[in-house]
Amino acid sequence: MLLRSAMAFGAGLLAIAGLWLMRGFLQSVASGDPFGARNVRRLRTLGFLLVVGAPIVEVVNYSLREALFVSIPPVPEFNIGIAGPMLPLAALLGGLATFILAEVFAFGMRLREDAEATI
């Protein structure tokens, strides 16, 4: 039970941080300022959380699973083991897409600044 809670803790932290960033992003979009520097920073931070944070959480979870497995006495009749760390492909692709979206918003911000400067 404690192991399951410890494994869910990292993913929960990532989810809370991501939801907090998305809340700020959606509030600024609703207020009519989607192409702001803060939104670009929020999207880049979210991409960083997905690309870097998700693999770190997976490595920590793997370490916890392995520590539990090593603490169990071996049974020669059963050939059991644990799977290695899994690459969180969905999180990595989502992070890459978020980085791309951040650059699109940064370009939109520059276009808006140029349009305001010419008027």
C-alpha angles and dihedrals in degrees: 000000000000091000092052090050092049091049092050092048096074094045089047092053091051091048093049092048091048093048091049091053092046091050091057091044094051092046092055091046090051091050090056101255107103097146099060130130091245092058091050089051091047092051093047090049091049090050090050091051091053098042098041106018099051095054090046090053090049092051091049091048090049090051091051092049091048092048089053093046093050091051091058113088113246119254111206093203092062124058100206131157142156130259118251123247113300121224108239093227096171091054092047092051091045090051091050090050090049091052089051091049090050090055091049089053091047089053090048089051091053091048091051091049091050091049091050091049094053095050 
